[in-house]
Amino acid sequence: MNFSTRIKLSLMMFLEFFSWGSWYVTLGTFLGKNLQADGAQTAAVFSTQSFGAIIAPFIIGMIADRFFNAEKILGFLHLAGALLMLQMYYAADFGSFYPYVFAYMIMFMPTLALVNSVSFNQMLNPEKEFSSIRIWGTIGWIVAGLCISFLFHWDSAEGVSQGLLRNTFMMGGLSSLILGLFSFTLPKTPPTIAKGEKVAFSDVMGLDALKLLNDRNFLIFFISSILICIPLAFYYQSANLFLSELGMENPTGKMTIGQISEVLFLLLLPVFFTKFGFKKTILVGMIAWALRYSLFAFGNANELSVMLIVGIALHGICYDFFFVSGQIYTNSKAGEKYKSAAQGLITLATYGVGMLIGFWVAGLVSDAYQLSDTSHDWQKIWLVAAGIAAVVAILFVLTFDQSKEDESRQVKEHV
């Protein structure tokens, strides 16, 4: 990969996750404190991400594989997203906010698969090269959080009471606009099926990507991806509100510790992945989810604040060792013609089905343990999430057969 391409892909990843991190981390706090949304309404808003992941990425992946360049689709979606983000900024109540966030997520969620497709298309060895590109997405998320807490102070008690969290949508919209325009300068990622080539209806609909589920190990990974996203949804939906209710200062900025650790573990991921294999790598990620929620359950913002900080810092292992490893694993399983479709499929499993269930469960649990309009029994909420993660880890370790993956790798290397 030449230097110019590396810079473009890195900037693409930076803007992609800066746009998301600009508003998503503080969304739960904004909904609860500024739009007076309850647990069910908050779950409904976060679930728009899941509907976007279910409806859009799989279809967009098919289009990117067959009809239009992936980078052009990426540009169009981000330009449309910028307009929708502006409408979210001006929304005055929950009823007017919801339709715009729903439409935005339909536009945004496909881009998570598309940026991966654009990146993988430029790489000869994704297992070694992808981490160094993807790390810039994490840096983008970190910069967004630091801006909110330490530059603009939008998430301070005074800022929240003044409604300044609304400004996060303007910041996200501006970065989405920039990425939309920049996308048209990215390396060309053309359809992998040539013009005039006859394809069956199943090809047009991208159903061949579903054949990956015939592989028992991939099916287990697919199901595990759905299940582990249930406890993940607790973090996205409740962590910022949890830290705010405990009285932690600059909660959004401190949550970037998780992304800083993500940067460090992204650098270690290729070594860990190569030395220990997929099963051990992803299992470590699952165990980390159970551990971090246990720390959240028993920590506080005073003498036990270190438990909260460690729990936040575990995000690097939680996310990289499961989700980034999963993207690499999925890419290795997919054929050349269906790489975009395969990325869409795993996005469907995680951000789609898994988190749709997860946000619903998190909303129910949050309402069940709500003590008042301004407080929750967070210990019980986090112990529920920790228990789910532990069960998923046990099921995965008992069913996934790493020896088959090792045999497959040896055959490929021999060929």
Secondary structure by P-SEA (a helix, b strand, c coil): ccaaaaaaaaaaaaaaaaaaaccccaaaaaaaccccccaaaaaaaaaaaaaaaaccaaaaaaaaaccccaaaaaaaaaaaaaaaaaaaaacccaaaaaaaaaaaaaacaaaaaaaaaaaaaacccccccccccaaaaaaaaaaaaaaaccccccccaaaaaaccccaaaaaaaaaaaaaaaacccccccccccccccccccccccccccccccccaaaaaaaaaaaaaaaaaaaaaccaaaaaaaacccccccccaaaaaaaaaaaaaaaaaaaaccaaaaaaaaaaaaaaaaaaaacccccccaaaaaaaaaaccccccccaaaaaaaaaaacccccaaaaaaaaaaacccaaaaaaaaaaaaaaaaacccccccaaaaaaaaaaaaaaaaaaaaaacccaaaaaaaaaaaaac
